[in-house]
């Protein structure tokens, strides 16, 4: 992981975020009539972003790098 460039690390983190977001969007598409105007959908999206951001903050503080394999 140490030999990866900043761009490669960002690509890994972006892929992780997409993998975290995809199941939530699938759930919303199946169970919420209008996800674009739903307070529940907004709360769920915000919770996912806060949780993902907290994980990234801890990674920055503790020095752990993303696992790719």
N, C-alpha and C positions, 0 to 999 in steps of 0.2 A: 504494500500500500504506500510505503514511503516514496517509491519511485514514480508514483502517479503525479501528473501535473494538477494544478488547481482546477483547470477545465475538466479534466477527467474525474476528479473528485466531485465537482458540482454535478456532472452528468449522473454519477452514482446516486447522489442525494436526490436529484430531481426524479430519477426512476423510482426511488423508494417512496417519494411523496405520491407519485402517480399510482403506485401499487397500494398505498394506504387509501387513496381517494376513490379508486375504481369500485370497490365493494360497496362503499357508502352511496355512490351515485347509482349503482345498480339497485340497491335497496330502495332508494328514493323513487326511482323510476317505476318500480313495481308496486310500491305501497302508498305513495303520496300523489294525489290527483294532480296538483299543480306545484311541483317542487320550486319553481321560480318565484312563487308568491306565498310560500308556506313558512310560517315562523318556526315550525319544527325542523324543516329542511335547513333553514338558516342557522338554527342552533346546532344542528348536527355538523354542518360544514365548519362552523366556528370552533366547535369542540375538536374536530379532527385537526384543524390548522393549529390550534393551541397545543394539542397533544404532540403533534409533529414538531412544532417549534420548541417545545419543552425538551423533547428528545435531542434535537440539534443543540440546544443550549447546554445540556448535560454533556454531550459529546465534546463540545468546545471546552468545557470546564475540566472534564476528566481525561480528555485526550484519546478517547476511543475512536477508531475509524470505522466506517461502514463495512459490514461483512458482505462479500460478493459471492461467496461460494460455500 
